[in-house]
Amino acid sequence: MGERESGNAIVRRVVATASVLTLTSANFHRAGFIIHNDSTGVLWGKFGAGASPTDFTFRIGSQGSFEHRTGRTYRGIVTGVWDASDGAAQVTELL
């Protein structure tokens, strides 16, 4: 299965918090997503529920980004948690 092209995007800002929150909900139509950490803290993200500094899929440092667009795109919930409660994540979901 090859990469899908996307013609639409949903962009949202998720405010940084030290509590686990949803970065993007499950979406069967997702072709990929990009998360930019616009915080001074580290963002730990997880494919699934309950992201933490010891249980995560990806780690994004301050002003860093994570892009997920492959032939096997993950379409479930993505959660995240920061080590500082300032700034936000800019989340772009490709449809």
N, C-alpha and C positions, 0 to 999 in steps of 0.2 A: 504494500500500500504506500503510495507516494504522498508528498506534502499536498495539502489542500490549499487553494488560494482563498483568501478572505476578501469579501467586498464590504463588510461592515465591521464596526468596532464599537464597543461600549467602554467609555473611559470614566473612571471614578476615582475620587480621593478618599483614602481610608486613613483616619487620624491615628497617629501612633499611640500605643498604650502598653502598659506592662501586663495587661490581661490578654489572654488568647482571644482573637477575633477572626471573623471570616474575611479573607481578602477577596475571594471570588466564590460564588455558589457553584454547585454542580450544574453543568450545562452540556447536554448531549451534542449541541450544535457548535461547540467551541472548536476552532481551528488552531488555537494557541493563545498565549497570553504573555504580556510583558509587565514586570513589576519594577518600578524604580523607587528606591528608598531615599526619600527627600527628608531624612532625619539625621541628627548627629549620632544617633545610636545604631547598633546592629539590629537587623531584622532577620529573625529565623522563620522560615516558611516551611510548611509541610503539606504534601499531597495527602490530605485526610484531616481528621480532627485532632486537636490537642498539640499544636506546635509548641516546642520548648527549646531552650538552649542545649538540651541533651537528647531531644527527639525531634529531628527535623530532616527535611529533604534538601533544602538549600539555605545558604547564609548570604545575606547581602549587607555589605558594609555601607557606611555613610556615603551617600551620593552614588551608590552602585546600582546596577540593574541585573535582573534575571530574565532571560527570555526562554520560553518553552514553545517551540514550534517544530514538531517532528512528524514523521509518518505515523507514529503511535502516540498521539496527543492524549494527555491525561485530561479527562473531562469531569472529574469529581470535584468535591469541595477542596479549597486551598485555605489553610489557616495560617496565622502569623502572630508573632509576639516580638516586642522590642525590648532592649535593655535600657532604653531611655524613652520618656513620654513626651517627646517634642517632635514636631514635624509631622510627616505623613508618608504614605505610600501612594504613588500614582499607579493605578492599575488599569491596563488596557487589555481588554478581552477581545480577541479576534474571532469573528463569526463568519 
